[in-house]
Amino acid sequence: MLLALACALLFTAFLSSPTRAQSVAQEVERLAPVWSRTANEAEAQLVNDSVPDSVLETLRQALAEQRDAAQALIDRASEVATPLRAQLEALGPVSDEFGVEDAGIAQQRNTLSTQLSRVEAPLRAAEAAFRRTSDLVDRIDARIRARFRSALLARSASPLNPASWGVAVENVAERTQLAVRDAWLGMSRVTDLANLAAAAGLVVLAIAILGWLRQRVVSYFERRLAQLVAHGGQTLGLGTILYGLGLTVTALIVPGLGVIALLNALPLAGLLNGAAAPLIRDLDQFAPCIIMAYWLSEALFGTDAPARSIFPMTPKMARRARRMTLLLGLVAGLDQVFVRGSSAAWRELETLAVGSFVLILLGGLALFRLAMAVRHGRDPLPAPSAVDDEEDPRAALGQAVRGVMVQIGLLVALSAPVLAAFGYYAGARYLFFPTIFTATMLGTCIVLTGLVSRSVDVIDAQRGGQEVSRLALLPVLTGVALATVALPGLALIWGARESDLSETWRRLIDGISIGETRISPADFLIFVAVFLAGYYITRLIQGLLRITVLPQTGIDTGAQKALSSIAGYIGISLAALLAISTAGLDLSSLAIVAGALSVGIGFGLQTIVSNFVSGLILLIERPIKEGDWVRVGDTEGTVRRISVRATAIQTFDCAIVTVPNADFITSSVMNRTHRATTGRVIVKVGVAYGSDTRAVERILMEAALPCEYLLPRSPPIVVFTGFGADALEFLIYCYLRDVNAILAATNDMHHRVAEALRDAGIEIPFAQRDLHLRNADELAQALAAHGPNSAGPPAQAHPTAMPSDTPSTPSTPSTPSTPAILRKTNPEAGP
């Protein structure tokens, strides 16, 4: 049954190959003329230097679509050609030396060759079209980028020419008068009273929202925040964060609603007429700039701004920063209306040049004052605490961000007006306005990160703040996520085209090529997902082995931990191999590179690899295990953990010493508890010369036998080892039930031996030192001549002493050890 099903599937696939090949060939035949015409047109336009960028962008989009279609056909054709090539390779070369082979194999070879030739022809055509379109796309991108660079470096007349100012003033006055006249005519021609009433209602609503409602809502949130801080005695709490969030959102939503109502009222009033229509339409770009500037001024520099934890500022500098932020928003909005808007087509070139210069000069002044306010507006640092001198990480982050922003702001504020004054309008605009929009995006990220940071502070305060919260990393992750999301917008701000973003996204999806291997984000995500699944399954199996299975086997604890660790290593290795296989990563092409790198890596990681292999040997062979009392080199203690690279040993001073695993394999290791906990203790005893050695042996044996730490089946052994310099030496060999009690056993044996020898009247000698003077007579004469009644300094005497150690019993107090002449300090005074 299974064999028949497999044969049916193979037969179906064999029959479907010609059909799929024919489909690919027909598709290539249908699209080839279109590809050729588009490519020829693109080549003709690239020869013409005066073709506008819009035409090139249209051609590029068409070429990109055709390139993607060619790539899809290449993939389809490859799916058909790959199994055909594999089947031909399976047939092998012609077996007979004269070129004659079996008729069936020859027929199958001819059929496969025919099918392969049918699919390789459209495949080569698609590949040629793909290469041609890709080359043309790259050439168009290079042409547009070159024009962009040329425009940035282009120089025109300086706006400082008085003639340009006269033309600009006249042109602005004329266009303004014309726009006001057309707007008035448009209003006078409105006959629909309903539209007028709706327009009047929307204007009143906008005034109410922007005036009364905004003031009441903002005042309410500010008053509630002040009450919470005053009565609660704290600056952080759930109410504080909620009202702060409400104040931040209100500063953005309420003005936005008012502006939307006002913009909807203008068309109903008939103002979209003649020269006034472009200006009014450009207000759609002017209003968001003002609203965003107002929101950032409140959220960054307001009374209780969320970013205050990152950007602390004094109230005076905060007010200045708010005003400069609003002024920058006004400059950006006016630029959108008068220079970049649709009404700019009605203005003279001199008007646009002078207008750009005025806006850049005004914006540069605002940016300079804003940067200086941020630089000098920091709150004074609190006095350092004697307990904790560590700097707040968020304060350090805010200081770093502040420094970078200030430096860039000052540079742009000084450079852009100078470039505009010398006639480099495009360069000045490219330097100034993208910087403003970038600062806007950065400020938005700072506000959102500040909200998250304050929320984390509230949660930590409610928990007591006794331990480090796992949410402490959330503000950092939020900042990284916001920065990642903002990257496409920043690219567009700084001159990137949408086609550049789509091209980058396509290359990111297609992946990068390393040799013959292509790694795409999808492959990487599959690899990570499969590896994580295998990792957690491995941890689950380890837990089951450690908790449920291995305790039932009766294996000791060290062996259980070793088996669990080995199972973890095997599981993680299998998870990595399975992830590589599932992701379809062919690493065979990296064998040459890996072989070349392995030499250098081998020398660099030789010690690590040696320790890793040694760790595996320790886990498998188990010469030591967790809980053993070992001594390796100068380190002695209890094994606490055997890891892949090193082993942790806890010394008897309660210190953890990390010993490389290779030391346990290449050096001598003493393990006191390897197979059993029994051990031996040796007690050294010395008695005075003249003691009865047989009696001493019997006394020591009787003293050691009652020790509770000794093995009952192995009585102690007393050995008379020899004649020492000070005493007769004996050794007591005792075998312990548990070697871990060696200190307690040694202490008990010493007490018992001392008590037994004292009761028997046997002395334990100690070394005594006698001092012999060679020039005693000269010393006595010197002392007699210069006694207490003599004058003058004493004569210099040089006694020579010869120490000697003599074994003896302790001397009695009546037996002086000092010569008699030294005890007579004055001959006239008597003894």
Order of alpha helices (4+ residues) and beta strands (2+ residues): alpha-alpha-alpha-alpha-alpha-alpha-alpha-alpha-alpha-alpha-alpha-alpha-alpha-alpha-beta-beta-alpha-alpha-alpha-alpha-beta-beta-beta-beta-alpha-beta-beta-alpha-beta-beta-alpha-beta-alpha-beta
